[in-house]
């Protein structure tokens, strides 16, 4: 009979350390599930995930100093794909106006009110 894998520390820990929270948020991101679906699957409180996501998010002034872009990938037909830290992906024409692109990025990178 195959051995079962040990439970992830964020599942068994009553109180999360920062490393537990980072592990849980990384697993959430890798799962492709919504926070609610992931929490249900893992037996977690979804509010805990939201709280740690807010706590570990960079401060607004830190975000402005760093680039909002994670990755830029050229596409055929002069298209560019831009993966943002928020998880959003923009696919835009290579010739997009930079001011318009900046407004799009700022709008998508704002914390949601949900």
Secondary structure, DSSP 8 states (H G I E B T S, - for coil): --------HHHH-SS--HHHHHHHHHHHHHHT--HHHHHHHHT--HHHHHHHHHHHS--HHHHHHS-SEEEEEEETTTEEEEEETTS-EEEEETT--HHHHHHHHHHHHS----
